[in-house]
Amino acid sequence: MQKTKPTHVRYLILLMLFLVTTINYADRATIAIAGSSLQKSLGIDAVTLGYIFSAFGWAYVAGQIPGGWLLDRFGSKKVYALSIFTWSLFTVLQGYVGEFGLSTAIVALFMLRFLVGLAEAPSFPGNARIVAAWFPTSERGTASAIFNSAQYFATVLFAPIMGWIVFTFGWQHVFVVMGGVGIVFSLIWLKIIHSPRNHPMINKAELDHIANNGGMVDMDNDQGKGKKSGGPKWDYVKQLLTNRMMLGIYLAQYCINGITYFFLTWFPVYLVQERGMTILKAGFIASLPAICGFVGGVLGGVISDWLLRRGNSLTFSRKVPIIGGLLLSTSIVTCNYVDIEWVVVGFMALAFFGKGVGALGWAVMSDASPKQIAGLSGGLFNMFGNIASITTPIVIGYIISSTGSFKWALVFVGANALVAVISYVFIVGEIKRVELKDTPTQGDSLASEASELSQAKS
C-alpha cells in the first residue's frame, strides 16, 4: 500500500503570517516615511514628533496582556482578523488629520496612532501561537524568523512606494493607500486561516508529522465550545515574572526592539535631516539596510534550526545567532565617524543585518511559552519588548533636541544591542519550556480541608 505524501499547508499558513506582518509593519512605518513632510506641513517640532511616534507604543504595550488573553479565549483566527481590519481602518483615518487646526491635528494624530497600537496588540502573540500550533519544534526557528523578517521586507517593499506617494501626492495619501491594503487582507485572512485539525486543505500525514514532532495542533480546538475563562490567569503571569530565564528574555527583547524602533521611526528623518537626502531618496535608501535585515532575519532562523538538527542543544542553537548578530549590530555607532554617504548606508545595512540574525526572540518564545497560556505568555513578552516603542522615539527626540544631531542617538541604539547580548549571556541560562504550577482555587482549598476533617473524624 502506497504511503500518502504529506501536504504542506503549514507553508501557506507561514506565507499568510509573512504577508500580514509585512502589512503590519508597513502601517507602523507610514508615520516615519510621512514624518518629515508632515512635520513641515503641521509645524511640529522634534520632541512633539517623538511623542507622536511613541503613541503607537503606549497602546500596543497596554494591549498585550488583554490581546494575549483574547487569543487564548477565542482563538487566533477571529481575534487576528478583527485586529487587521481595525488597525487598517485607523491607518486610513490618519490621512484626514490635516483637515483640522494645528493643535487638533496633533491630538487626532496621536489618538489615531494610539488606536492603531491597540488594534495591533494581538498580532505577534497571534503569530507565535499559530507557529506553535502549525510547526514542529525543529522548524519553529525558521518559521518564526521568516514571519519576523517581514518587518524588514515591509521597509524593502513599501518604503520606496510610500516615499514616492508622499513625494508625488502628499503625506495624506500614504495612510489611505496602506490602510486600504490591510482592510482587503483581513477578508483574505478569514478565508485561509484555520487551526491544523480544522483546515480543509491538510491531510492526515501532515497533521501527524506536526503533532508527533512538538506542534501544539489542538491549541484552538476548545475555543467557542463552552470553555470557561474569567480573564488573564494572574497566578500564571506571576510565575512567568519570577522566572529568571523569562526575565532575561524580556530584557533582551526590549533592547532588540529599541533598535527596531529607531529604524521604524527616526531613521528616514535621520537620512533627510542629518544626511541631507530628499524624502524620495530617503525612501529608497531606507530599503537597503532593510534588505540586509530581511536576509539576516531569515538566515538567523535557518542557522538556529540547522544547529539544532546537528544535535546541539536548544540553548546553544538559539543563543549563537542571537549573540553573534547583536554584537554585529553595534556597528551602527561607526556611522558617527564617517561622512561618505555610501559608507554610512553600508554600516547601517551591516547593523540591520546583525539585528536581523539576532532577532530570534519569537522562536525562543515558541520554545519556552507554557502551553496553558501560549497567547498570554506571548503578549507578556511583547509587552515588555515594546516598551521600547514608547521610550526609544521619545529618548531619541530629546537627544536630538538637546544636542542638535543624531550622534548620541546612534550610541544609544548601539548600547541597546550590547545590553541584549549581556542579558542572553548572563541572565537567560538554559532555554526550555516553562512548566507552570496550578494553584488550588478557594473552593478547592475548602473542599480539601473538609475532606481532611472528615478523615480525621473517622
C-alpha positions in Angstrom: 0.0 0.0 0.0 1.5 3.3 -1.1 2.1 5.8 1.7 0.2 9.1 1.4 2.6 12.1 0.9 2.0 14.8 3.5 0.6 18.1 2.3 2.5 21.3 3.1 -0.4 23.6 4.2 1.8 24.9 7.0 3.9 26.8 4.4 0.7 28.5 3.2 0.0 29.5 6.8 3.5 30.8 7.1 3.1 32.8 3.9 0.0 34.4 5.4 1.9 35.3 8.6 4.6 36.8 6.5 2.2 38.9 4.5 0.2 40.1 7.4 3.3 41.1 9.3 4.6 42.9 6.3 1.3 44.9 6.2 1.5 45.4 10.0 5.0 46.9 9.9 4.2 49.0 6.8 1.3 50.6 8.6 3.6 51.3 11.6 6.1 52.9 9.3 3.7 55.2 7.5 4.3 57.9 10.1 8.1 57.6 9.7 8.0 58.0 5.9 5.5 60.8 6.1 7.2 62.3 9.2 9.5 64.9 7.7 6.8 66.2 5.3 4.1 66.1 8.0 6.4 67.9 10.4 6.7 70.8 7.9 3.0 70.8 7.0 1.8 70.9 10.6 4.7 72.8 12.1 5.7 70.1 14.6 9.0 70.2 16.5 11.3 67.2 17.1 10.0 66.5 20.7 6.4 66.6 19.6 7.1 64.3 16.7 8.9 61.9 19.1 5.7 61.8 21.2 3.5 61.2 18.1 5.9 58.4 17.1 5.6 56.9 20.6 1.7 57.0 20.7 1.6 53.6 18.9 3.7 52.1 21.6 1.7 53.2 24.6 -1.4 51.4 23.4 0.5 48.5 21.9 2.1 47.8 25.2 -1.1 48.2 27.2 -2.9 45.9 24.9 -0.6 42.9 25.1 -2.0 41.1 28.1 -5.7 41.6 27.1 -4.7 40.8 23.4 -3.0 37.6 24.5 -5.9 36.6 26.7 -8.4 37.2 23.8 -6.3 34.9 21.6 -6.3 32.1 24.2 -10.0 32.6 24.8 -11.4 33.0 21.3 -8.6 31.6 19.1 -6.2 33.1 16.6 -8.3 33.3 13.5 -11.2 35.6 14.6 -9.2 37.8 17.0 -6.4 38.4 14.5 -8.9 39.1 11.6 -10.6 41.8 13.7 -7.2 43.2 14.6 -6.1 43.5 11.0 -9.4 45.2 10.0 -9.4 47.8 12.8 -5.8 48.8 12.7 -6.1 49.3 8.9 -9.2 51.5 9.4 -7.4 53.7 11.9 -4.5 54.0 9.5 -6.8 55.3 6.7 -8.3 57.9 9.1 -4.8 59.3 9.8 -4.8 60.7 6.2 -7.5 63.2 7.2 -5.9 64.9 10.3 -4.7 67.7 8.1 -8.3 68.9 7.8 -8.1 70.2 11.4 -6.2 73.1 13.0 -2.7 72.5 14.3 -3.5 71.6 17.9 -6.5 69.4 17.0 -4.5 67.7 14.2 -1.7 66.8 16.7 -4.2 65.4 19.2 -6.1 63.5 16.5 -2.8 62.1 15.0 -1.7 61.0 18.5 -5.0 59.3 19.2 -5.2 57.5 15.9 -1.6 56.2 16.3 -2.7 55.1 19.8 -5.7 53.2 18.4 -3.5 51.6 15.7 -1.2 50.3 18.5 -4.2 49.0 20.5 -5.6 47.2 17.5 -2.2 45.6 16.5 -1.6 44.3 20.1 -2.7 40.7 19.3 -0.6 40.4 16.1 2.7 39.0 17.3 1.3 36.8 20.1 -1.0 35.5 17.4 1.9 34.8 15.1 3.7 32.9 17.9 0.5 30.9 18.7 0.0 29.9 15.1 3.6 28.9 14.6 3.5 26.8 17.8 0.3 25.1 16.5 1.4 24.5 12.9 5.2 23.8 13.1 7.3 21.0 14.7 10.0 22.1 17.1 12.8 21.7 14.6 11.1 24.1 12.1 10.0 26.8 14.5 13.2 28.8 14.4 13.0 29.2 10.7 9.2 29.8 10.7 9.5 32.4 13.5 12.4 34.1 11.7 10.5 34.2 8.4 7.4 36.0 9.9 9.7 38.2 12.0 11.8 39.2 8.9 8.7 40.6 7.3 9.4 43.8 9.3 12.4 44.3 7.1 10.6 43.2 4.0 7.9 45.8 4.7 10.6 48.5 4.5 12.1 46.9 1.4 8.8 46.8 -0.4 6.9 49.7 0.9 9.4 52.4 1.9 10.2 53.3 -1.7 6.4 53.1 -2.6 5.4 55.2 0.4 8.3 57.7 -0.3 7.1 58.1 -3.9 3.4 58.5 -2.7 4.5 61.3 -0.3 6.7 63.0 -2.8 4.1 62.8 -5.6 0.7 63.2 -3.9 1.4 64.4 -0.4 1.7 62.7 3.0 -2.0 62.2 3.5 -2.3 59.7 0.7 0.2 57.2 2.1 -2.2 56.5 5.1 -5.2 55.9 2.9 -3.4 53.5 0.5 -1.7 51.4 3.2 -4.9 51.2 5.3 -6.9 50.1 2.3 -4.5 47.3 1.6 -4.9 46.0 5.2 -8.7 46.1 5.0 -8.7 43.9 1.9 -6.2 41.5 3.5 -8.4 40.9 6.6 -11.0 39.3 4.3 -8.4 37.0 2.8 -7.2 36.0 6.2 -10.7 34.8 7.3 -10.8 32.6 4.2 -7.4 30.9 4.5 -6.6 30.7 8.3 -7.8 27.7 10.3 -6.4 25.5 13.1 -4.4 22.5 11.9 -7.2 19.9 12.7 -9.9 22.1 11.0 -8.1 23.2 7.9 -9.8 21.9 4.8 -6.5 21.5 2.8 -4.4 19.5 5.3 -4.1 15.7 5.1 -3.5 13.2 8.0 0.1 12.7 7.1 1.0 16.4 7.6 -1.2 16.6 10.7 0.6 13.6 12.2 4.0 15.0 11.3 3.3 18.2 13.1 1.6 16.6 16.1 4.3 13.9 16.6 7.1 16.4 16.5 6.1 19.0 19.0 3.4 21.0 17.2 0.5 22.0 19.5 -2.2 21.2 17.0 -5.1 21.2 19.5 -4.4 24.7 20.9 -7.5 26.3 19.5 -9.8 23.2 19.4 -11.7 24.1 22.6 -12.3 27.7 21.6 -16.0 28.6 21.4 -17.1 25.2 22.9 -18.0 26.2 26.3 -14.5 26.8 27.6 -14.7 29.0 30.7 -12.2 31.7 31.2 -12.8 34.7 33.5 -9.8 36.7 32.3 -6.0 36.6 32.4 -4.5 34.0 34.7 -2.7 36.3 37.1 -1.1 33.5 39.1 0.4 32.2 35.8 1.6 35.7 35.0 3.3 35.9 38.4 5.1 32.7 37.8 6.5 34.0 34.5 7.6 37.2 36.2 9.6 35.4 38.8 11.3 33.1 36.2 14.9 34.2 35.7 15.0 32.9 32.1 11.9 34.7 31.1 13.1 38.0 32.7 16.3 37.8 30.7 14.4 37.2 27.5 12.1 40.1 28.3 15.1 42.5 28.9 16.8 41.4 25.7 13.6 41.8 23.6 13.2 45.3 25.0 16.7 46.2 23.8 16.3 44.5 20.4 13.1 46.4 19.8 14.9 49.6 20.7 17.0 49.0 17.6 13.9 48.2 15.6 12.0 51.4 16.6 15.0 53.6 15.6 14.7 52.2 12.1 10.9 52.4 12.1 10.7 56.0 13.3 13.8 58.2 13.2 15.9 56.5 10.5 14.2 58.2 7.5 14.3 61.5 9.4 18.0 60.9 10.1 18.6 60.5 6.3 16.7 63.7 5.5 17.9 66.0 8.3 21.4 64.7 9.2 22.5 63.4 5.8 20.6 65.9 3.6 18.7 63.5 1.4 15.3 64.2 -0.3 12.3 62.4 1.0 12.1 60.4 -2.2 15.8 59.3 -1.9 15.4 58.6 1.8 12.6 56.2 1.0 14.7 54.2 -1.4 17.9 54.4 0.8 15.9 53.2 3.8 15.1 50.0 1.9 18.8 49.0 1.5 19.5 48.3 5.2 16.1 46.6 5.4 17.1 44.2 2.6 20.1 43.2 4.7 17.8 42.9 7.8 15.5 40.6 5.9 18.3 38.4 4.7 19.8 38.4 8.2 16.4 37.6 9.8 15.8 34.5 7.6 19.5 33.4 8.0 19.3 33.6 11.8 16.4 31.2 11.9 18.0 28.8 9.3 21.3 28.8 11.2 19.5 28.1 14.5 17.4 25.2 13.2 20.5 23.8 11.4 22.5 23.8 14.7 19.5 22.1 16.3 19.3 19.4 13.7 23.1 18.8 14.0 22.5 17.6 17.6 23.3 20.8 19.5 21.2 21.8 22.5 18.2 24.1 22.0 20.0 26.7 24.2 23.2 26.7 22.1 21.3 26.7 18.8 19.2 29.7 19.7 21.9 31.7 21.5 24.7 31.5 18.9 22.9 33.5 16.2 21.3 35.9 18.7 24.6 36.9 20.4 26.6 37.0 17.2 24.0 39.0 15.3 23.5 41.6 18.1 27.3 42.1 18.5 27.4 42.8 14.8 24.6 45.4 15.1 26.7 47.6 17.4 28.5 48.7 14.2 25.7 51.3 13.9 27.9 53.6 16.1 30.6 53.7 13.4 28.2 55.9 11.3 29.3 58.8 13.6 32.8 58.6 12.3 32.2 58.5 8.5 30.9 61.2 6.2 30.8 59.4 2.8 27.1 58.6 2.1 27.5 55.1 0.8 29.8 54.1 3.7 27.1 55.4 6.2 24.4 53.3 4.4 26.8 50.3 4.4 27.3 50.4 8.2 23.6 50.9 8.7 23.0 47.9 6.5 25.6 45.8 8.4 23.9 46.8 11.7 20.5 45.9 10.4 21.8 42.6 9.1 23.2 41.7 12.5 20.0 42.8 14.2 18.1 40.5 11.8 20.3 37.5 12.6 19.8 38.1 16.3 16.1 38.7 16.3 15.1 35.2 17.3 13.0 36.2 20.4 9.8 34.8 18.9 11.4 31.5 18.2 12.6 31.4 21.8 9.1 32.2 22.9 7.6 29.3 20.8 10.1 27.1 22.6 9.6 28.5 26.1 5.9 29.5 26.4 3.9 27.4 28.7 1.2 25.5 26.8 -1.6 26.6 29.1 -1.3 30.3 28.2 0.7 30.5 24.9 -1.2 33.7 23.8 -0.9 35.4 27.2 2.7 34.5 27.5 3.5 35.9 24.0 1.5 39.0 25.0 3.6 39.5 28.1 6.8 39.0 26.2 5.7 41.5 23.5 4.5 44.0 26.2 8.0 44.2 27.7 9.7 44.2 24.3 7.5 47.0 23.0 8.0 49.4 26.0 10.9 50.3 23.7 8.3 51.6 21.2 7.4 54.2 23.8 10.9 55.0 25.2 13.1 54.9 22.0 11.3 57.6 19.9 11.0 59.9 22.9 14.6 59.4 24.2 15.9 60.0 20.7 13.7 63.1 20.2 15.1 64.6 23.4 18.7 63.7 22.4 18.3 65.4 19.0 16.6 68.4 20.6 19.3 68.9 23.2 22.4 68.1 21.1 21.3 69.2 17.7 22.5 66.0 16.0 21.9 62.2 15.8 25.4 61.2 17.1 24.4 60.3 20.7 21.2 58.8 19.3 23.3 56.2 17.4 25.3 55.5 20.6 22.0 54.9 22.4 20.9 52.4 19.7 24.3 50.6 19.8 24.1 50.3 23.6 20.7 48.6 23.4 22.4 45.8 21.3 25.1 45.4 23.9 22.7 45.1 26.8 20.7 42.4 24.9 23.9 40.4 24.5 24.7 40.7 28.2 21.2 39.5 29.1 21.4 36.3 26.9 24.9 35.5 28.2 24.5 36.1 31.9 20.7 36.1 32.7 18.8 33.8 30.4 20.6 30.5 31.1 19.1 27.3 29.7 16.2 27.8 27.2 13.4 25.4 27.9 9.6 25.3 28.1 8.2 26.8 31.3 6.2 24.4 33.4 3.5 26.2 35.3 2.1 25.0 38.6 -1.6 25.1 39.1 -2.6 26.7 42.4 -5.8 25.5 44.1 -8.7 27.8 44.0 -10.5 28.8 47.2 -13.2 26.3 46.5 -10.6 23.5 46.0 -8.9 24.5 49.3 -12.2 24.4 51.3 -13.1 21.0 49.8 -9.6 19.7 50.7 -10.0 21.0 54.3 -13.4 19.4 54.6 -12.0 16.1 53.3 -9.2 16.2 55.8 -11.6 17.0 58.6 -13.8 14.1 57.6 -10.9 11.7 57.6 -9.8 12.9 61.0 -13.2 12.3 62.5 -13.4 8.8 61.1 
